Amino acid sequence: MMKDNTVILHTAALALLPLQLLFSVFLLLRGHDEPGGGFIAGLVGAGAVVLYLFAHGVDATRRIMRFDPRDLLGIGLFLGTVSAFPALLRGEPFLSAQWWIFDLAGTEIKLSTVLVFDIGVYFAVVGTILTVVVSLTEAEE
């Protein structure tokens, strides 16, 4: 997969990784009011790491990830499951949205179970895609 003479790809991957990850966080947080959310943000985030993987190889990618992608998958499934329980504890239907409003230095901050669920979907998508791509790349090498 990796070619030693692709200077443009190496440089582009280094420059685009933080930009794509930042854009994926933007898509994740934007998804509550407009199109976007955990799934598409997870695809963009995984795409950033996969581009780096293609440019620099599996070992370099594992060094920058500092975790096993399967751990992200597990965290995502855990967060998605946990987001259902606040509604059940209040006697409302399963996966009903719950909102909490906090006042932080005069700024109103809204947090919800929808955000927790979207973050769980984000981690599950990133973990799944990276597990598959890294495993296939390691098998090829």
C-alpha positions in Angstrom: 0.0 0.0 0.0 2.7 2.5 1.0 5.1 3.8 -1.6 8.3 5.4 -0.6 8.3 8.1 -3.3 5.0 9.7 -2.7 6.1 13.0 -1.1 2.9 14.8 -2.0 0.7 12.1 -0.4 2.9 12.1 2.8 2.8 15.8 3.1 -0.9 16.0 2.3 -1.8 13.3 4.8 0.1 15.1 7.6 -1.7 18.4 6.8 -5.1 17.0 6.3 -5.3 14.7 9.3 -6.0 17.5 11.9 -8.2 19.4 9.5 -10.4 16.3 8.8 -10.6 15.4 12.5 -11.6 19.0 13.3 -14.2 18.9 10.5 -15.6 15.6 11.8 -16.1 17.1 15.3 -17.9 20.1 13.6 -20.2 17.6 11.8 -20.8 15.7 15.0 -21.8 18.8 16.9 -23.8 20.4 14.1 -26.0 17.3 13.6 -28.5 18.3 16.3 -29.9 21.3 14.5 -29.0 20.6 10.9 -27.8 17.7 8.7 -24.9 15.8 10.1 -24.4 13.8 13.3 -22.5 10.8 14.6 -22.5 8.6 11.5 -21.2 11.0 8.9 -18.8 12.6 11.4 -17.4 9.1 12.1 -16.9 8.4 8.4 -15.0 11.7 8.0 -12.9 11.0 11.1 -12.1 7.5 10.0 -11.3 8.7 6.5 -8.7 11.0 8.0 -6.9 8.2 9.8 -7.2 5.9 6.7 -5.6 8.5 4.5 -2.7 8.7 7.0 -2.5 4.9 7.0 -2.3 4.7 3.3 0.5 7.4 3.3 2.6 6.2 6.2 1.8 2.6 6.9 0.3 0.6 9.8 3.1 1.1 12.3 3.1 4.9 12.1 -0.7 4.9 12.2 -0.8 2.8 15.4 1.7 5.1 16.9 -0.5 8.2 16.3 -3.7 6.4 17.4 -2.2 5.2 20.7 -5.2 2.9 21.1 -6.7 -0.2 19.6 -9.7 0.8 17.3 -11.7 -2.0 18.9 -11.6 0.0 22.1 -13.3 2.9 20.4 -16.0 0.5 19.1 -16.7 -0.7 22.6 -16.8 2.8 24.0 -19.2 3.8 21.3 -21.5 0.9 22.0 -21.4 1.7 25.7 -22.3 5.3 25.2 -25.1 4.4 22.8 -26.6 2.1 25.4 -26.1 4.5 28.3 -28.0 7.2 26.5 -31.2 5.2 26.7 -31.3 4.9 30.5 -32.1 8.5 31.6 -35.5 8.3 29.8 -36.3 4.9 31.5 -35.4 6.3 34.9 -37.9 9.1 34.4 -40.6 6.7 33.3 -40.5 7.9 29.6 -40.3 5.7 26.5 -37.0 4.1 25.6 -34.5 6.5 23.9 -36.6 9.6 24.6 -34.4 12.7 24.5 -33.5 14.2 27.9 -32.1 17.7 28.1 -30.1 19.4 30.8 -29.4 23.1 30.8 -26.4 24.5 32.6 -25.4 28.1 33.2 -21.7 28.5 32.8 -20.4 32.0 33.4 -23.5 33.6 31.9 -23.6 31.2 28.9 -26.4 28.7 28.6 -25.1 25.3 27.7 -27.5 22.5 26.7 -26.5 18.9 27.0 -28.7 16.0 26.0 -28.9 12.2 25.7 -29.0 12.8 21.9 -25.5 14.2 22.1 -24.3 11.2 24.1 -25.9 8.8 21.5 -24.3 10.7 18.6 -20.9 10.5 20.3 -21.4 6.8 20.8 -22.3 6.4 17.1 -19.2 8.4 16.1 -16.9 6.2 18.2 -18.6 3.0 16.9 -18.3 4.0 13.3 -14.6 5.2 13.7 -13.8 2.0 15.6 -15.4 -0.3 13.1 -13.9 1.3 10.0 -10.4 1.5 11.5 -10.6 -2.1 12.8 -11.5 -3.4 9.3 -9.0 -1.3 7.4 -6.1 -1.8 9.8 -6.7 -5.5 9.9 -6.8 -5.8 6.1 -3.7 -3.7 5.7 -1.8 -5.8 8.3 -2.9 -9.0 6.5 -1.7 -7.6 3.2 1.8 -6.8 4.7 
